[in-house]
Amino acid sequence: MHSFTPRGVCSQRIDIDLDGDTIREVTFTGGCDGNLKAIGKLVQGQSVDEVVALLEGNTCGRRSTSCADQLCLGLREAQQAG
């Protein structure tokens, strides 16, 4: 399990569990509870590359990032640590 600290968003931590390059589980602490639980379910079983291609650069309101965008950074970090 890899813990990532997002920046510039409401969530405070993203816990990422990978099996090679496949996402086993993602959980968010803080942020928009329902939406972030849904993201965790949607990315489960997907490859890191597929999820990053889909979500990288997503913004939230006036912010230049989002929890989904920060997840991409966390996934890459977890992949490198793995």
KELUMBA-152285 format. One record per atom (N, C-alpha, C): x, y, z; residue in three letters; atom name. Coordinates in steps of 0.1 Angstrom, whole numbers. Each point is the difference from the previous one (the first is absolute). Layout:
<recs>
<c1=X | c2=Y | c3=Z | rest=ALA | atom=CA>
...
</recs>
This chain:
<recs>
<c1=9 | c2=-12 | c3=0 | rest=MET | atom=N>
<c1=-9 | c2=12 | c3=0 | rest=MET | atom=CA>
<c1=9 | c2=12 | c3=0 | rest=MET | atom=C>
<c1=-3 | c2=10 | c3=-9 | rest=HIS | atom=N>
<c1=7 | c2=12 | c3=-1 | rest=HIS | atom=CA>
<c1=-9 | c2=12 | c3=4 | rest=HIS | atom=C>
<c1=5 | c2=8 | c3=8 | rest=SER | atom=N>
<c1=-8 | c2=12 | c3=4 | rest=SER | atom=CA>
<c1=6 | c2=12 | c3=-7 | rest=SER | atom=C>
<c1=-9 | c2=8 | c3=-6 | rest=PHE | atom=N>
<c1=4 | c2=12 | c3=-7 | rest=PHE | atom=CA>
<c1=-7 | c2=12 | c3=6 | rest=PHE | atom=C>
<c1=7 | c2=11 | c3=2 | rest=THR | atom=N>
<c1=-6 | c2=12 | c3=5 | rest=THR | atom=CA>
<c1=-2 | c2=10 | c3=-11 | rest=THR | atom=C>
<c1=-13 | c2=1 | c3=-4 | rest=PRO | atom=N>
<c1=-3 | c2=9 | c3=-11 | rest=PRO | atom=CA>
<c1=1 | c2=15 | c3=4 | rest=PRO | atom=C>
<c1=2 | c2=9 | c3=-10 | rest=ARG | atom=N>
<c1=2 | c2=14 | c3=2 | rest=ARG | atom=CA>
<c1=-10 | c2=8 | c3=-8 | rest=ARG | atom=C>
<c1=-6 | c2=10 | c3=6 | rest=GLY | atom=N>
<c1=-8 | c2=9 | c3=-7 | rest=GLY | atom=CA>
<c1=-15 | c2=-5 | c3=-1 | rest=GLY | atom=C>
<c1=-4 | c2=-10 | c3=7 | rest=VAL | atom=N>
<c1=-13 | c2=-6 | c3=0 | rest=VAL | atom=CA>
<c1=-5 | c2=-2 | c3=14 | rest=VAL | atom=C>
<c1=-13 | c2=-4 | c3=1 | rest=CYS | atom=N>
<c1=-6 | c2=-2 | c3=13 | rest=CYS | atom=CA>
<c1=4 | c2=-13 | c3=7 | rest=CYS | atom=C>
<c1=3 | c2=-10 | c3=-8 | rest=SER | atom=N>
<c1=4 | c2=-13 | c3=6 | rest=SER | atom=CA>
<c1=14 | c2=2 | c3=6 | rest=SER | atom=C>
<c1=2 | c2=-8 | c3=11 | rest=GLN | atom=N>
<c1=12 | c2=2 | c3=8 | rest=GLN | atom=CA>
<c1=10 | c2=-12 | c3=-2 | rest=GLN | atom=C>
<c1=-5 | c2=-11 | c3=-5 | rest=ARG | atom=N>
<c1=8 | c2=-12 | c3=-2 | rest=ARG | atom=CA>
<c1=-6 | c2=-9 | c3=-10 | rest=ARG | atom=C>
<c1=8 | c2=-7 | c3=-9 | rest=ILE | atom=N>
<c1=-5 | c2=-10 | c3=-9 | rest=ILE | atom=CA>
<c1=9 | c2=-12 | c3=3 | rest=ILE | atom=C>
<c1=-7 | c2=-11 | c3=3 | rest=ASP | atom=N>
<c1=6 | c2=-13 | c3=3 | rest=ASP | atom=CA>
<c1=-2 | c2=-8 | c3=-13 | rest=ASP | atom=C>
<c1=12 | c2=-5 | c3=-5 | rest=ILE | atom=N>
<c1=0 | c2=-8 | c3=-13 | rest=ILE | atom=CA>
<c1=6 | c2=-13 | c3=2 | rest=ILE | atom=C>
<c1=-7 | c2=-10 | c3=-5 | rest=ASP | atom=N>
<c1=5 | c2=-14 | c3=1 | rest=ASP | atom=CA>
<c1=0 | c2=-5 | c3=-15 | rest=ASP | atom=C>
<c1=13 | c2=-3 | c3=-5 | rest=LEU | atom=N>
<c1=1 | c2=-5 | c3=-13 | rest=LEU | atom=CA>
<c1=5 | c2=-15 | c3=0 | rest=LEU | atom=C>
<c1=-4 | c2=-6 | c3=-11 | rest=ASP | atom=N>
<c1=5 | c2=-14 | c3=-2 | rest=ASP | atom=CA>
<c1=7 | c2=1 | c3=-14 | rest=ASP | atom=C>
<c1=13 | c2=3 | c3=1 | rest=GLY | atom=N>
<c1=8 | c2=3 | c3=-12 | rest=GLY | atom=CA>
<c1=-5 | c2=14 | c3=-5 | rest=GLY | atom=C>
<c1=-5 | c2=0 | c3=-12 | rest=ASP | atom=N>
<c1=-6 | c2=13 | c3=-6 | rest=ASP | atom=CA>
<c1=-15 | c2=0 | c3=0 | rest=ASP | atom=C>
<c1=-6 | c2=-9 | c3=7 | rest=THR | atom=N>
<c1=-14 | c2=0 | c3=2 | rest=THR | atom=CA>
<c1=-5 | c2=5 | c3=13 | rest=THR | atom=C>
<c1=-10 | c2=8 | c3=0 | rest=ILE | atom=N>
<c1=-5 | c2=7 | c3=13 | rest=ILE | atom=CA>
<c1=-8 | c2=-11 | c3=7 | rest=ILE | atom=C>
<c1=4 | c2=-3 | c3=12 | rest=ARG | atom=N>
<c1=-8 | c2=-9 | c3=8 | rest=ARG | atom=CA>
<c1=-10 | c2=7 | c3=8 | rest=ARG | atom=C>
<c1=4 | c2=12 | c3=6 | rest=GLU | atom=N>
<c1=-9 | c2=8 | c3=9 | rest=GLU | atom=CA>
<c1=5 | c2=14 | c3=1 | rest=GLU | atom=C>
<c1=-9 | c2=9 | c3=0 | rest=VAL | atom=N>
<c1=3 | c2=14 | c3=3 | rest=VAL | atom=CA>
<c1=-10 | c2=6 | c3=10 | rest=VAL | atom=C>
<c1=5 | c2=6 | c3=11 | rest=THR | atom=N>
<c1=-9 | c2=6 | c3=9 | rest=THR | atom=CA>
<c1=5 | c2=14 | c3=3 | rest=THR | atom=C>
<c1=-9 | c2=10 | c3=1 | rest=PHE | atom=N>
<c1=2 | c2=14 | c3=3 | rest=PHE | atom=CA>
<c1=-4 | c2=3 | c3=14 | rest=PHE | atom=C>
<c1=8 | c2=8 | c3=7 | rest=THR | atom=N>
<c1=-4 | c2=6 | c3=13 | rest=THR | atom=CA>
<c1=-2 | c2=15 | c3=-2 | rest=THR | atom=C>
<c1=-12 | c2=4 | c3=4 | rest=GLY | atom=N>
<c1=-5 | c2=14 | c3=-2 | rest=GLY | atom=CA>
<c1=-5 | c2=2 | c3=-14 | rest=GLY | atom=C>
<c1=-5 | c2=11 | c3=-3 | rest=GLY | atom=N>
<c1=-5 | c2=4 | c3=-13 | rest=GLY | atom=CA>
<c1=-15 | c2=-4 | c3=-1 | rest=GLY | atom=C>
<c1=-4 | c2=-1 | c3=-13 | rest=CYS | atom=N>
<c1=-15 | c2=-3 | c3=-3 | rest=CYS | atom=CA>
<c1=-2 | c2=-15 | c3=1 | rest=CYS | atom=C>
<c1=-4 | c2=-4 | c3=12 | rest=ASP | atom=N>
<c1=-1 | c2=-14 | c3=3 | rest=ASP | atom=CA>
<c1=-6 | c2=-9 | c3=-10 | rest=ASP | atom=C>
<c1=-12 | c2=3 | c3=-5 | rest=GLY | atom=N>
<c1=-7 | c2=-9 | c3=-9 | rest=GLY | atom=CA>
<c1=7 | c2=0 | c3=-14 | rest=GLY | atom=C>
<c1=4 | c2=11 | c3=-5 | rest=ASN | atom=N>
<c1=7 | c2=0 | c3=-13 | rest=ASN | atom=CA>
<c1=14 | c2=-7 | c3=1 | rest=ASN | atom=C>
<c1=7 | c2=1 | c3=11 | rest=LEU | atom=N>
<c1=13 | c2=-6 | c3=1 | rest=LEU | atom=CA>
<c1=-1 | c2=-15 | c3=2 | rest=LEU | atom=C>
<c1=-11 | c2=-4 | c3=7 | rest=LYS | atom=N>
<c1=-2 | c2=-15 | c3=1 | rest=LYS | atom=CA>
<c1=-4 | c2=-5 | c3=-13 | rest=LYS | atom=C>
<c1=-7 | c2=7 | c3=-8 | rest=ALA | atom=N>
<c1=-4 | c2=-4 | c3=-14 | rest=ALA | atom=CA>
<c1=13 | c2=-1 | c3=-9 | rest=ALA | atom=C>
<c1=9 | c2=9 | c3=1 | rest=ILE | atom=N>
<c1=12 | c2=0 | c3=-7 | rest=ILE | atom=CA>
<c1=8 | c2=-13 | c3=4 | rest=ILE | atom=C>
<c1=1 | c2=-2 | c3=13 | rest=GLY | atom=N>
<c1=7 | c2=-12 | c3=4 | rest=GLY | atom=CA>
<c1=-6 | c2=-13 | c3=-6 | rest=GLY | atom=C>
<c1=-13 | c2=-1 | c3=-1 | rest=LYS | atom=N>
<c1=-6 | c2=-12 | c3=-6 | rest=LYS | atom=CA>
<c1=2 | c2=-1 | c3=-15 | rest=LYS | atom=C>
<c1=0 | c2=12 | c3=-6 | rest=LEU | atom=N>
<c1=1 | c2=0 | c3=-15 | rest=LEU | atom=CA>
<c1=14 | c2=-4 | c3=-5 | rest=LEU | atom=C>
<c1=10 | c2=4 | c3=8 | rest=VAL | atom=N>
<c1=14 | c2=-3 | c3=-4 | rest=VAL | atom=CA>
<c1=5 | c2=-14 | c3=4 | rest=VAL | atom=C>
<c1=-7 | c2=-6 | c3=9 | rest=GLN | atom=N>
<c1=4 | c2=-13 | c3=5 | rest=GLN | atom=CA>
<c1=0 | c2=-10 | c3=-12 | rest=GLN | atom=C>
<c1=12 | c2=-7 | c3=-1 | rest=GLY | atom=N>
<c1=2 | c2=-10 | c3=-11 | rest=GLY | atom=CA>
<c1=5 | c2=6 | c3=-13 | rest=GLY | atom=C>
<c1=1 | c2=13 | c3=0 | rest=GLN | atom=N>
<c1=5 | c2=7 | c3=-12 | rest=GLN | atom=CA>
<c1=16 | c2=1 | c3=1 | rest=GLN | atom=C>
<c1=6 | c2=2 | c3=-12 | rest=SER | atom=N>
<c1=14 | c2=3 | c3=0 | rest=SER | atom=CA>
<c1=3 | c2=14 | c3=4 | rest=SER | atom=C>
<c1=12 | c2=2 | c3=6 | rest=VAL | atom=N>
<c1=4 | c2=14 | c3=3 | rest=VAL | atom=CA>
<c1=0 | c2=9 | c3=-12 | rest=VAL | atom=C>
<c1=5 | c2=-5 | c3=-11 | rest=ASP | atom=N>
<c1=1 | c2=8 | c3=-13 | rest=ASP | atom=CA>
<c1=-14 | c2=4 | c3=-5 | rest=ASP | atom=C>
<c1=-9 | c2=-9 | c3=1 | rest=GLU | atom=N>
<c1=-14 | c2=3 | c3=-5 | rest=GLU | atom=CA>
<c1=-6 | c2=11 | c3=8 | rest=GLU | atom=C>
<c1=1 | c2=-1 | c3=14 | rest=VAL | atom=N>
<c1=-6 | c2=10 | c3=9 | rest=VAL | atom=CA>
<c1=7 | c2=13 | c3=-2 | rest=VAL | atom=C>
<c1=13 | c2=0 | c3=-1 | rest=VAL | atom=N>
<c1=7 | c2=13 | c3=-2 | rest=VAL | atom=CA>
<c1=-4 | c2=6 | c3=-13 | rest=VAL | atom=C>
<c1=-1 | c2=-7 | c3=-11 | rest=ALA | atom=N>
<c1=-4 | c2=5 | c3=-13 | rest=ALA | atom=CA>
<c1=-13 | c2=6 | c3=1 | rest=ALA | atom=C>
<c1=-9 | c2=-5 | c3=8 | rest=LEU | atom=N>
<c1=-14 | c2=5 | c3=1 | rest=LEU | atom=CA>
<c1=-1 | c2=12 | c3=9 | rest=LEU | atom=C>
<c1=7 | c2=0 | c3=12 | rest=LEU | atom=N>
<c1=-3 | c2=10 | c3=10 | rest=LEU | atom=CA>
<c1=11 | c2=11 | c3=1 | rest=LEU | atom=C>
<c1=12 | c2=-2 | c3=-5 | rest=GLU | atom=N>
<c1=10 | c2=10 | c3=2 | rest=GLU | atom=CA>
<c1=-4 | c2=13 | c3=-6 | rest=GLU | atom=C>
<c1=2 | c2=11 | c3=8 | rest=GLY | atom=N>
<c1=-3 | c2=13 | c3=-5 | rest=GLY | atom=CA>
<c1=-14 | c2=5 | c3=4 | rest=GLY | atom=C>
<c1=-8 | c2=-9 | c3=5 | rest=ASN | atom=N>
<c1=-14 | c2=4 | c3=4 | rest=ASN | atom=CA>
<c1=1 | c2=11 | c3=11 | rest=ASN | atom=C>
<c1=-8 | c2=10 | c3=-1 | rest=THR | atom=N>
<c1=0 | c2=11 | c3=10 | rest=THR | atom=CA>
<c1=-13 | c2=0 | c3=8 | rest=THR | atom=C>
<c1=0 | c2=7 | c3=11 | rest=CYS | atom=N>
<c1=-11 | c2=2 | c3=9 | rest=CYS | atom=CA>
<c1=-3 | c2=14 | c3=2 | rest=CYS | atom=C>
<c1=-11 | c2=6 | c3=-5 | rest=GLY | atom=N>
<c1=-3 | c2=14 | c3=1 | rest=GLY | atom=CA>
<c1=11 | c2=8 | c3=-6 | rest=GLY | atom=C>
<c1=5 | c2=10 | c3=8 | rest=ARG | atom=N>
<c1=11 | c2=9 | c3=-5 | rest=ARG | atom=CA>
<c1=13 | c2=-6 | c3=3 | rest=ARG | atom=C>
<c1=1 | c2=-11 | c3=7 | rest=ARG | atom=N>
<c1=13 | c2=-6 | c3=3 | rest=ARG | atom=CA>
<c1=6 | c2=-6 | c3=-13 | rest=ARG | atom=C>
<c1=13 | c2=0 | c3=0 | rest=SER | atom=N>
<c1=7 | c2=-6 | c3=-12 | rest=SER | atom=CA>
<c1=2 | c2=-15 | c3=1 | rest=SER | atom=C>
<c1=-6 | c2=-6 | c3=11 | rest=THR | atom=N>
<c1=1 | c2=-14 | c3=2 | rest=THR | atom=CA>
<c1=-13 | c2=-5 | c3=6 | rest=THR | atom=C>
<c1=-1 | c2=-13 | c3=3 | rest=SER | atom=N>
<c1=-12 | c2=-6 | c3=6 | rest=SER | atom=CA>
<c1=5 | c2=-12 | c3=7 | rest=SER | atom=C>
<c1=-9 | c2=-6 | c3=8 | rest=CYS | atom=N>
<c1=3 | c2=-13 | c3=7 | rest=CYS | atom=CA>
<c1=4 | c2=-11 | c3=-11 | rest=CYS | atom=C>
<c1=-7 | c2=0 | c3=-11 | rest=ALA | atom=N>
<c1=3 | c2=-10 | c3=-10 | rest=ALA | atom=CA>
<c1=13 | c2=3 | c3=-6 | rest=ALA | atom=C>
<c1=4 | c2=12 | c3=-3 | rest=ASP | atom=N>
<c1=13 | c2=4 | c3=-5 | rest=ASP | atom=CA>
<c1=11 | c2=-4 | c3=10 | rest=ASP | atom=C>
<c1=-2 | c2=3 | c3=13 | rest=GLN | atom=N>
<c1=9 | c2=-4 | c3=10 | rest=GLN | atom=CA>
<c1=1 | c2=-15 | c3=2 | rest=GLN | atom=C>
<c1=-10 | c2=-7 | c3=-3 | rest=LEU | atom=N>
<c1=0 | c2=-15 | c3=0 | rest=LEU | atom=CA>
<c1=10 | c2=-4 | c3=-10 | rest=LEU | atom=C>
<c1=0 | c2=6 | c3=-12 | rest=CYS | atom=N>
<c1=10 | c2=-4 | c3=-10 | rest=CYS | atom=CA>
<c1=14 | c2=2 | c3=5 | rest=CYS | atom=C>
<c1=3 | c2=11 | c3=7 | rest=LEU | atom=N>
<c1=14 | c2=2 | c3=5 | rest=LEU | atom=CA>
<c1=3 | c2=-11 | c3=10 | rest=LEU | atom=C>
<c1=-10 | c2=-3 | c3=9 | rest=GLY | atom=N>
<c1=2 | c2=-11 | c3=10 | rest=GLY | atom=CA>
<c1=2 | c2=-14 | c3=-7 | rest=GLY | atom=C>
<c1=-8 | c2=-2 | c3=-10 | rest=LEU | atom=N>
<c1=2 | c2=-13 | c3=-7 | rest=LEU | atom=CA>
<c1=14 | c2=-2 | c3=-6 | rest=LEU | atom=C>
<c1=5 | c2=11 | c3=-6 | rest=ARG | atom=N>
<c1=14 | c2=-1 | c3=-6 | rest=ARG | atom=CA>
<c1=10 | c2=-1 | c3=11 | rest=ARG | atom=C>
<c1=-2 | c2=7 | c3=11 | rest=GLU | atom=N>
<c1=9 | c2=-1 | c3=12 | rest=GLU | atom=CA>
<c1=0 | c2=-15 | c3=5 | rest=GLU | atom=C>
<c1=-12 | c2=-5 | c3=2 | rest=ALA | atom=N>
<c1=-1 | c2=-14 | c3=5 | rest=ALA | atom=CA>
<c1=6 | c2=-10 | c3=-10 | rest=ALA | atom=C>
<c1=-2 | c2=3 | c3=-13 | rest=GLN | atom=N>
<c1=6 | c2=-9 | c3=-10 | rest=GLN | atom=CA>
<c1=15 | c2=0 | c3=1 | rest=GLN | atom=C>
<c1=6 | c2=11 | c3=2 | rest=GLN | atom=N>
<c1=15 | c2=1 | c3=1 | rest=GLN | atom=CA>
<c1=5 | c2=-6 | c3=12 | rest=GLN | atom=C>
<c1=-8 | c2=1 | c3=11 | rest=ALA | atom=N>
<c1=4 | c2=-5 | c3=13 | rest=ALA | atom=CA>
<c1=-1 | c2=-15 | c3=0 | rest=ALA | atom=C>
<c1=-9 | c2=-6 | c3=-8 | rest=GLY | atom=N>
<c1=-3 | c2=-14 | c3=0 | rest=GLY | atom=CA>
<c1=10 | c2=-10 | c3=-3 | rest=GLY | atom=C>
</recs>
